[in-house]
Amino acid sequence: APEPADAVPAPVQPVAPAPQESPFGGPPGELPPLPPAFENQGYGFPPPAPAPQQPQPQPQYDPRSAGQWPAGQGQQPPQPQPHQPQPQPHDPRYAAAPTGGGAPLGYTAAVELSSDRLLRNKQKPKSNNNGAGGGLFRFGGKAAEAERRRKLELIRTPVMSCYRIAVISLKGGVGKTTTTTALGATLATERQDKILAIDANPDAGTLGRRVRRETGATIRDLVQAIPYLNSYMDIRRFTSQAPSGLEIIANDVDPAVSTTFNDEDYRRVIETLGRQYPIILTDSGTGLLYSAMRGVLDLADQLIIISTPSVDGASSASTTLDWLSAHGYADLVSRSLTVISGVRETAKMIKIEDIVQHFETRCRGVVVVPFDEHLAAGAEVDLDMMRPKTREAYFNLSALVAEDFLRAQQQAPQNHWGAPQQPHQPQPQP
C-alpha cells in the first residue's frame, strides 16, 4: 500500500566500506614480519617512521630475478636497502629513536658529531690542483717538472694483478687511518682507477668517518653476501665513494661485533674483491696478534709502517719491524715503506732527520708527512684542502709504492687482474 504523504522516511544506515586486502597478503594496514635473515639488518640506518597511508612496495634490486640467487638456500643474506637521507636532530625519527635499541650503535654519534656540525666555516682549497699532480711541483724549473712527470708515470703503471697494501703499527693514534685514506685518495686521483680501502681494525675502526657514507653496510655484511657477489655493481652496494674516487668498506663500530671478522673472512674478502679492484689498501689495527692480522700480512704485497716524529712513536715502529723480521716476514720488511706522520705539531727538539736515517737502513724508503690542520680534524679527507707540502708528501709516497708494481707482477705473471689471487706465504727464516 502506498505510504502516507506525511510519513517520515527511515534513516539510511551508512554502509562500512569493504576492507581492502593488503598488497602483502596480511591484515589490512599491517606489514608482515621480516624474515629471520633480515632482522636487525638495518645497514646502519634506523627504519623510517610508518606513514599513515597504506604503504606501497618499493622496487628493489633482487638478484634472484637475474638468476644470481641459488634456489633452495636455507638463509638468504641481507639485501642492501636504498640510501636514506640521514635525519637531522629536528627530524621526528631522530627524536623517536630508542636508546636501548632501534638505532645501530654509533648512529647517534655520527649524526650529532658530524663534520658539518663540528667543523667551522668550510676551508678554501690550499692549492689549484686539477689532477696529474696539479701545480704543486712546478717550482724549480725543468728538472723539478721532469721529476714530477717521472713519478706520475710510475703511479700510473698498469696493474694486471691485484696489488695489496697493508698499513700497520703497534701504536695507536699515529695516523694509520689518515695515511690509508690520503694515500688511497692520491692513487685514485692520479690513476683514475678503482682503488679500495678496507677497515680491518678489530677495535671499532674509524675509516668509515673519513668519507661521506653512502651506505650503512659493513665488512661483516659483505662477508655474509660473498656467495652472491658476481660483479662490481654487486660489491659497489657495500662501499662508500669519496670525491677522489676512493672507495671504502667500513667496519662495525661495536668491538664485540668487529672482532668476529677473522683471518678466514679476510682471505675470502680479498679473494672476492681482488677480482674487481686493481689496488686494495687495508687499514689494520694496533696489534699484530689478532686473527685477521695473519691474513693481512700473508697477502700483503707492500707494507707501510706508520711512525710519529717522537721518541715513543719511532721506537714502536722499529719494534714492529723487529717483530715482523723474527716471525718470517723479513722479505716483506726489506721492501716496506715507513711514513713519519705529523699527526700533531711537535716541538723542534725532535731530530726528525735521525729518525729518517734510522728507518732508511731498515726499509726501502721513508716519507715525512708534515702536520696538516685538515688531516688533524679527523673529518672527510679532501686532497684540495691539504697544504701543498702535505699533498706533495703523499704524491711521493704513491710513487714509492708504485715502484713495486712491476716486481709484484713479475713474481705472479699468471695472476691477471680479474682472476682469483693466490695468497703469499711468508719466507722461512734460518
KEGU-512453 format. One record per residue (C-alpha): residue number from 1; residue in three letters; z, x, y. Coordinates in Angstrom, 2 decimals. Each point is the difference from the previous one (the first is absolute). Layout:
N
seq; type; w; u; v
NUM; ALA; Z; X; Y
...
// end
This chain:
430
seq; type; w; u; v
1; ALA; 0.00; 0.00; 0.00
2; PRO; -0.68; 1.29; 3.48
3; GLU; 2.96; 1.51; 1.82
4; PRO; 1.34; -1.76; 3.05
5; ALA; -1.30; 1.21; 3.30
6; ASP; 3.44; 1.04; 1.16
7; ALA; 0.80; 2.05; -3.12
8; VAL; 1.03; 3.59; 0.59
9; PRO; -1.97; 2.55; -2.09
10; ALA; 2.03; 2.12; -2.38
11; PRO; 0.57; 3.57; 1.17
12; VAL; -2.32; 2.54; -1.54
13; GLN; 1.86; 2.65; -2.00
14; PRO; -1.28; 3.58; 0.69
15; VAL; -1.59; 1.56; -3.03
16; ALA; 1.14; 3.56; -0.69
17; PRO; -2.92; 2.41; -0.36
18; ALA; -0.64; 1.21; -3.48
19; PRO; 1.46; 3.46; -0.57
20; GLN; -2.68; 2.61; 0.15
21; GLU; -0.13; 2.41; -2.83
22; SER; 0.79; 3.58; 0.96
23; PRO; -3.02; 2.33; -0.26
24; PHE; 2.25; 2.32; -2.02
25; GLY; 0.76; -2.59; -2.69
26; GLY; 3.69; -0.40; 0.89
27; PRO; 2.00; -2.69; 1.81
28; PRO; -1.36; -0.90; 3.44
29; GLY; 1.22; 2.20; 2.81
30; GLU; 1.27; 2.75; -2.31
31; LEU; -1.43; 3.31; -1.10
32; PRO; 0.23; 1.13; -3.60
33; PRO; 2.30; 2.93; -0.76
34; LEU; -1.61; 3.43; -0.10
35; PRO; -0.60; 1.64; -3.37
36; PRO; 2.64; 2.56; -1.06
37; ALA; -2.40; 2.90; 0.67
38; PHE; -0.29; -1.05; 3.65
39; GLU; 3.69; -0.49; 0.74
40; ASN; 1.45; 2.38; 2.58
41; GLN; -3.46; 1.44; 0.63
42; GLY; -0.11; -0.62; 3.72
43; TYR; -1.83; 3.28; 0.64
44; GLY; 2.41; 0.83; 2.79
45; PHE; -0.24; -3.23; 2.01
46; PRO; 2.15; -3.17; -0.23
47; PRO; -1.78; -3.25; -0.95
48; PRO; -1.04; -2.13; 2.99
49; ALA; 2.02; -3.11; 0.83
50; PRO; -1.36; -3.17; -1.68
51; ALA; -2.13; -2.13; 2.30
52; PRO; 0.66; -3.74; 0.32
53; GLN; -3.59; -0.81; -0.98
54; GLN; -1.34; 0.13; -3.50
55; PRO; -0.86; 3.67; -0.65
56; GLN; -3.55; 0.84; -0.92
57; PRO; -0.75; 2.69; -2.58
58; GLN; -1.26; 3.18; 1.61
59; PRO; -2.93; 1.83; -1.59
60; GLN; 1.18; 3.29; -1.45
61; TYR; -1.75; 2.77; -1.76
62; ASP; 0.38; -0.48; -3.74
63; PRO; -1.11; 2.89; -2.24
64; ARG; -0.34; -2.46; -2.88
65; SER; -2.97; -1.63; 1.70
66; ALA; -1.85; 3.32; -0.12
67; GLY; 0.81; 0.61; -3.65
68; GLN; 2.45; 2.79; 0.82
69; TRP; 3.11; -1.75; -1.30
70; PRO; 0.46; 0.31; -3.78
71; ALA; 0.66; -3.31; -1.68
72; GLY; 3.08; -0.55; -2.11
73; GLN; 2.32; 2.38; 1.84
74; GLY; 3.62; -1.00; -0.02
75; GLN; 1.05; 0.92; 3.51
76; GLN; -2.42; 0.35; 2.87
77; PRO; 0.62; 2.47; 2.81
78; PRO; 0.56; -1.40; 3.48
79; GLN; -3.00; -0.69; 2.18
80; PRO; 0.30; 1.39; 3.53
81; GLN; 0.31; -2.78; 2.54
82; PRO; -2.03; -0.13; 3.24
83; HIS; 1.55; 1.90; 2.86
84; GLN; 2.42; -2.15; 1.99
85; PRO; 0.81; 0.88; 3.63
86; GLN; 3.45; 1.46; 0.28
87; PRO; 2.33; -2.60; 1.60
88; GLN; 1.67; 0.94; 3.24
89; PRO; 3.73; -0.53; 0.74
90; HIS; -0.77; -3.39; 1.61
91; ASP; -1.92; -1.17; -3.06
92; PRO; 1.85; -2.76; -1.95
93; ARG; -0.73; 1.80; -3.25
94; TYR; 1.83; 3.04; 1.29
95; ALA; 3.11; -1.98; 0.91
96; ALA; -0.01; -1.89; -3.28
97; ALA; -0.30; 3.07; -2.20
98; PRO; 3.14; 0.22; -2.16
99; THR; 1.97; 3.20; 0.05
100; GLY; 0.79; 0.06; -3.68
101; GLY; -3.53; -0.72; -1.24
102; GLY; -3.41; -1.28; 1.05
103; ALA; -1.07; 2.84; 2.27
104; PRO; -0.61; 3.26; -1.90
105; LEU; 2.26; 2.93; 0.61
106; GLY; -1.13; 1.85; 3.07
107; TYR; -2.01; -2.86; 1.48
108; THR; 2.55; -0.86; 2.68
109; ALA; 0.25; 3.65; 1.02
110; ALA; -3.79; 0.26; 0.21
111; VAL; -0.13; -3.01; 2.33
112; GLU; 2.97; 0.79; 2.23
113; LEU; -0.59; 3.78; 0.14
114; SER; -3.77; 0.04; 0.36
115; SER; -1.73; 2.71; 2.00
116; ASP; -1.30; -2.60; 2.47
117; ARG; 3.60; -0.80; 0.92
118; LEU; 1.67; 3.41; -0.15
119; LEU; -2.66; 2.14; 1.67
120; ARG; -0.31; 0.00; 3.76
121; ASN; -3.25; -0.53; 1.85
122; LYS; -2.91; 1.02; -2.18
123; GLN; -0.88; 3.63; 0.54
124; LYS; -3.40; 1.08; 1.13
125; PRO; -2.12; 2.20; -2.25
126; LYS; 0.86; 3.66; 0.44
127; SER; -3.59; 1.18; -0.33
128; ASN; -3.55; -1.28; -0.05
129; ASN; -0.79; 0.19; -3.70
130; ASN; -3.04; -1.73; -1.41
131; GLY; -0.01; 1.31; -3.54
132; ALA; -1.21; 3.31; -1.39
133; GLY; 2.89; 1.78; 1.63
134; GLY; -0.81; -1.47; 3.44
135; GLY; 0.49; 2.23; 2.99
136; LEU; 3.13; 1.69; -1.32
137; PHE; -1.39; 3.37; -0.94
138; ARG; -2.66; 0.65; 2.63
139; PHE; 2.18; 2.39; 1.92
140; GLY; -0.80; 3.65; -0.63
141; GLY; -3.77; 0.04; 0.12
142; LYS; -2.52; 0.26; -2.78
143; ALA; 2.32; 1.79; -2.44
144; ALA; 2.55; -2.82; 0.03
145; GLU; -2.74; -2.61; -0.31
146; ALA; -1.53; 1.82; -2.97
147; GLU; 3.41; 0.20; -1.70
148; ARG; 0.56; -3.70; 0.58
149; ARG; -3.36; -0.85; -1.57
150; ARG; 0.76; 2.23; -2.98
151; LYS; 3.27; -1.84; -0.64
152; LEU; -1.70; -3.35; 0.48
153; GLU; -2.59; 0.87; -2.65
154; LEU; 2.82; 0.95; -2.34
155; ILE; 1.78; -3.30; 0.57
156; ARG; -3.22; -1.90; -0.71
157; THR; -0.60; 1.78; -3.31
158; PRO; -1.18; -2.63; -2.52
159; VAL; 2.64; -0.82; -2.61
160; MET; -1.52; -0.94; -3.36
161; SER; 3.31; -0.44; -1.82
162; CYS; 3.26; -1.53; 1.17
163; TYR; 2.00; 2.63; 1.91
164; ARG; 3.78; -0.59; -0.01
165; ILE; 2.38; 1.36; 2.65
166; ALA; 3.78; -0.09; -0.47
167; VAL; 2.37; 0.33; 2.99
168; ILE; 3.50; 1.02; -1.14
169; SER; 3.28; 1.46; 1.23
170; LEU; 3.56; 0.24; -1.27
171; LYS; 1.40; -0.91; 3.41
172; GLY; -0.30; -3.41; 1.59
173; GLY; -0.94; -0.69; 3.60
174; VAL; -2.35; 2.98; 0.27
175; GLY; -3.18; -1.99; 0.64
176; LYS; -1.55; -0.65; -3.43
177; THR; -1.11; -3.51; 0.86
178; THR; -1.22; 1.06; 3.43
179; THR; -2.02; 2.85; -1.49
180; THR; -1.46; -2.24; -2.70
181; THR; -1.11; -2.61; 2.52
182; ALA; -1.32; 2.41; 2.64
183; LEU; -1.86; 2.13; -2.54
184; GLY; -1.49; -3.06; -1.67
185; ALA; -1.05; -1.46; 3.35
186; THR; -1.66; 3.28; 1.00
187; LEU; -1.92; 0.22; -3.28
188; ALA; -1.08; -3.63; 0.27
189; THR; -1.15; 0.46; 3.60
190; GLU; -1.98; 3.18; -0.54
191; ARG; -1.43; -0.81; -3.43
192; GLN; -0.67; -3.73; 0.55
193; ASP; 0.99; -0.42; -3.64
194; LYS; 2.46; -2.07; -2.00
195; ILE; 3.38; 1.76; 0.20
196; LEU; 3.11; -1.49; -1.61
197; ALA; 3.70; 0.83; 0.40
198; ILE; 2.58; -1.14; -2.58
199; ASP; 3.73; -0.38; 0.61
200; ALA; 1.69; 1.41; -3.12
201; ASN; 3.42; 0.42; 1.62
202; PRO; 2.63; -1.64; -2.25
203; ASP; 2.47; -0.28; 2.89
204; ALA; -1.65; -2.75; 2.08
205; GLY; -2.88; 2.00; 1.48
206; THR; -1.22; -0.77; 3.51
207; LEU; -3.71; 0.73; -0.39
208; GLY; -0.71; -3.70; 0.41
209; ARG; 1.42; 0.10; 3.54
210; ARG; -2.52; 2.60; 1.18
211; VAL; -2.91; -2.46; -0.01
212; ARG; -0.17; -3.65; 0.96
213; ARG; 0.57; -1.89; -3.22
214; GLU; -2.82; -2.25; -1.17
215; THR; 1.71; -1.06; -3.21
216; GLY; 3.48; -0.19; -1.44
217; ALA; -1.14; 1.35; -3.36
218; THR; 1.67; 3.17; -1.25
219; ILE; -0.71; 2.68; -2.58
220; ARG; 1.96; -2.01; -2.57
221; ASP; -2.33; -2.97; 0.48
222; LEU; -2.98; 2.31; -0.46
223; VAL; 1.41; 1.31; -3.28
224; GLN; 0.30; -3.54; -1.38
225; ALA; -3.60; -0.78; 0.95
226; ILE; -1.58; 3.21; -1.38
227; PRO; -1.66; -1.73; -3.02
228; TYR; -1.92; -2.24; 2.39
229; LEU; -1.10; 2.54; 2.64
230; ASN; -3.70; 0.58; -0.58
231; SER; -1.38; 0.73; 3.47
232; TYR; 0.89; 1.41; 3.39
233; MET; 0.46; -3.48; 1.48
234; ASP; 2.53; -0.83; -2.71
235; ILE; 2.08; 3.01; 1.09
236; ARG; -0.58; -0.62; 3.71
237; ARG; 2.17; -3.14; -0.19
238; PHE; 3.03; 2.24; -0.64
239; THR; -0.59; 2.46; 2.87
240; SER; 0.43; 0.03; 3.77
241; GLN; -2.55; 1.85; 2.12
242; ALA; 0.62; 1.91; 3.22
243; PRO; -2.55; 0.19; 2.85
244; SER; -0.88; 3.51; -1.18
245; GLY; -1.13; -1.42; -3.35
246; LEU; 3.00; 1.31; -1.97
247; GLU; 1.28; -2.48; -2.58
248; ILE; 3.59; -0.05; -1.22
249; ILE; 1.84; -1.61; -2.90
250; ALA; 3.61; -0.66; 0.92
251; ASN; 3.03; 0.15; -2.25
252; ASP; 2.86; -2.45; -0.36
253; VAL; 2.74; 0.39; 2.58
254; ASP; 2.65; -0.85; -2.58
255; PRO; 1.00; 3.26; -1.75
256; ALA; 1.12; -1.92; -3.09
257; VAL; -3.56; -1.30; -0.39
258; SER; -1.98; 3.04; 1.13
259; THR; 1.64; 2.22; -2.61
260; THR; -1.79; -2.01; -2.69
261; PHE; -3.22; 1.75; 1.05
262; ASN; 0.10; 2.80; -2.58
263; ASP; -2.18; 2.83; -1.29
264; GLU; -2.13; -2.19; -2.24
265; ASP; -0.64; -2.48; 2.81
266; TYR; -1.06; 2.76; 2.38
267; ARG; -2.49; 1.45; -2.50
268; ARG; -1.51; -3.46; -0.59
269; VAL; -0.26; -0.58; 3.74
270; ILE; -1.75; 3.31; 0.63
271; GLU; -2.40; -0.57; -2.89
272; THR; -0.95; -3.40; 1.43
273; LEU; -0.17; 1.00; 3.66
274; GLY; -1.80; 3.26; -0.73
275; ARG; -3.11; -1.97; -0.95
276; GLN; -0.30; -1.40; 3.53
277; TYR; 1.54; 2.55; 2.39
278; PRO; -1.25; 3.61; 0.32
279; ILE; 3.25; 1.22; 1.60
280; ILE; 3.51; -1.32; -0.76
281; LEU; 3.17; 1.19; 1.74
282; THR; 3.46; -0.59; -1.48
283; ASP; 3.10; -0.21; 2.17
284; SER; 2.72; 1.03; -2.45
285; GLY; 3.76; -0.31; 0.18
286; THR; 2.62; 2.58; 0.88
287; GLY; 0.83; 0.97; -3.58
288; LEU; -1.91; 1.80; -2.72
289; LEU; 1.60; -1.58; -3.06
290; TYR; -0.75; -3.70; 0.30
291; SER; -2.43; -1.44; -2.53
292; ALA; -3.16; -0.38; 2.08
293; MET; 0.25; 3.57; 1.34
294; ARG; -1.15; 1.43; -3.33
295; GLY; -3.27; -1.90; 0.29
296; VAL; -0.36; 0.92; 3.67
297; LEU; 0.19; 3.72; -0.78
298; ASP; -2.10; -0.13; -3.18
299; LEU; -2.87; -1.84; 1.68
300; ALA; 0.07; 1.80; 3.36
301; ASP; -2.97; 2.15; 1.01
302; GLN; 1.66; 1.07; 3.26
303; LEU; 3.68; 0.31; 0.86
304; ILE; 1.30; -0.21; 3.57
305; ILE; 3.59; 1.19; 0.58
306; ILE; 1.70; -1.34; 3.13
307; SER; 2.47; 2.12; 1.96
308; THR; 1.58; -0.23; 3.43
309; PRO; 0.44; 2.78; 2.58
310; SER; 3.66; 0.34; -0.98
311; VAL; 2.11; 2.12; -2.31
312; ASP; 0.86; -2.75; -2.48
313; GLY; -3.52; -1.46; 0.04
314; ALA; -1.68; 3.33; -0.75
315; SER; 2.56; 0.82; -2.70
316; SER; -0.54; -3.37; -1.72
317; ALA; -3.77; 0.43; 0.06
318; SER; 0.22; 3.49; -1.49
319; THR; 2.39; -1.28; -2.67
320; THR; -2.55; -2.68; -0.88
321; LEU; -2.59; 2.70; -0.65
322; ASP; 2.50; 1.93; -2.15
323; TRP; 0.72; -3.09; -2.13
324; LEU; -3.68; -0.76; -0.49
325; SER; -0.80; 3.59; -1.00
326; ALA; 2.84; 0.00; -2.51
327; HIS; -1.16; -3.25; -1.63
328; GLY; -3.63; 0.76; -0.75
329; TYR; -1.73; -0.70; 3.31
330; ALA; -0.52; 3.56; 1.22
331; ASP; -3.77; -0.48; 0.24
332; LEU; 0.49; -3.12; 2.10
333; VAL; 2.43; 1.87; 2.26
334; SER; -2.39; 2.91; 0.54
335; ARG; -2.66; -2.30; 1.50
336; SER; 2.41; -2.32; 1.80
337; LEU; 0.31; -0.47; 3.76
338; THR; 3.13; -0.01; 2.15
339; VAL; 0.35; -2.22; 3.06
340; ILE; 2.70; 0.90; 2.51
341; SER; 0.46; -3.41; 1.55
342; GLY; 1.61; -0.29; 3.42
343; VAL; 1.67; -3.34; -0.64
344; ARG; 2.35; 0.63; 2.92
345; GLU; 0.16; 2.31; 2.97
346; THR; 1.73; 3.20; -1.08
347; ALA; 1.54; 2.72; 2.07
348; LYS; -1.87; 3.23; 0.64
349; MET; 2.61; 1.92; -1.99
350; ILE; -1.95; -0.70; -3.24
351; LYS; -2.53; 2.72; -0.85
352; ILE; -2.82; -2.17; -1.27
353; GLU; -2.27; 3.00; -0.46
354; ASP; 2.42; 1.40; -2.61
355; ILE; -0.06; -3.29; -1.90
356; VAL; -3.79; 0.06; 0.06
357; GLN; -0.06; 3.58; -1.25
358; HIS; 2.30; -0.87; -2.90
359; PHE; -2.12; -2.88; -1.27
360; GLU; -3.27; 1.86; 0.50
361; THR; 1.10; 2.33; -2.79
362; ARG; 0.63; -2.93; -2.34
363; CYS; -2.71; -2.58; 0.83
364; ARG; -3.69; -0.12; 0.70
365; GLY; 0.48; -1.00; 3.62
366; VAL; 2.56; -1.10; 2.60
367; VAL; -0.47; -2.50; 2.83
368; VAL; 2.49; -0.55; 2.83
369; VAL; 0.00; -3.55; 1.38
370; PRO; 1.68; -0.17; 3.43
371; PHE; 2.36; -2.75; 1.05
372; ASP; -1.76; -3.18; 1.06
373; GLU; 1.63; -3.02; 1.63
374; HIS; -2.47; -2.40; -1.58
375; LEU; 0.80; 1.19; -3.53
376; ALA; 3.74; 0.15; 0.69
377; ALA; -0.01; -3.73; 0.84
378; GLY; -0.52; -0.80; -3.71
379; ALA; -2.52; -2.76; 0.74
380; GLU; -3.65; -0.40; -0.98
381; VAL; -1.81; 3.34; 0.18
382; ASP; -2.86; 0.11; 2.50
383; LEU; -1.91; 3.26; 0.27
384; ASP; -1.03; -0.74; 3.59
385; MET; 3.66; -0.21; 1.03
386; MET; 0.82; 3.52; -1.22
387; ARG; 0.14; 3.03; 2.20
388; PRO; -3.18; 2.11; -0.25
389; LYS; 1.89; 2.87; -1.66
390; THR; 1.51; -2.34; -2.58
391; ARG; -3.35; -1.48; -0.94
392; GLU; -1.52; 3.48; -0.13
393; ALA; 2.74; 1.03; -2.47
394; TYR; -0.85; -2.87; -2.34
395; PHE; -3.70; 0.81; 0.38
396; ASN; 0.73; 3.56; -1.14
397; LEU; 2.13; -1.34; -2.86
398; SER; -2.88; -2.20; -1.11
399; ALA; -2.32; 3.02; 0.01
400; LEU; 2.43; 2.00; -2.15
401; VAL; 0.23; -2.89; -2.46
402; ALA; -3.79; -0.27; -0.11
403; GLU; -0.35; 3.67; -0.92
404; ASP; 1.29; -0.95; -3.45
405; PHE; -2.49; -2.83; -0.60
406; LEU; -2.64; 2.26; -1.51
407; ARG; 2.46; 1.74; -2.34
408; ALA; 1.29; -3.33; -1.34
409; GLN; -3.51; -1.24; -0.70
410; GLN; -1.02; 3.21; -1.72
411; GLN; 2.97; -0.24; -2.34
412; ALA; -0.84; -3.59; -0.90
413; PRO; -3.80; -0.28; 0.29
414; GLN; -0.18; -2.76; -2.61
415; ASN; 2.31; -2.32; 1.94
416; HIS; -2.08; -1.66; 2.68
417; TRP; 1.41; -2.34; 2.59
418; GLY; -0.03; -3.44; -1.57
419; ALA; 0.99; 1.20; -3.49
420; PRO; 3.48; 0.06; -1.53
421; GLN; 1.91; 3.14; 0.85
422; GLN; 1.79; 2.28; -2.44
423; PRO; 3.51; 1.13; 0.97
424; HIS; 0.64; 3.63; 0.82
425; GLN; 2.45; 1.79; -2.24
426; PRO; 2.42; 2.57; 1.46
427; GLN; -0.74; 3.58; -0.85
428; PRO; 2.57; 1.48; -2.44
429; GLN; 1.88; 2.98; 1.30
430; PRO; 0.85; 3.09; -2.08
// end
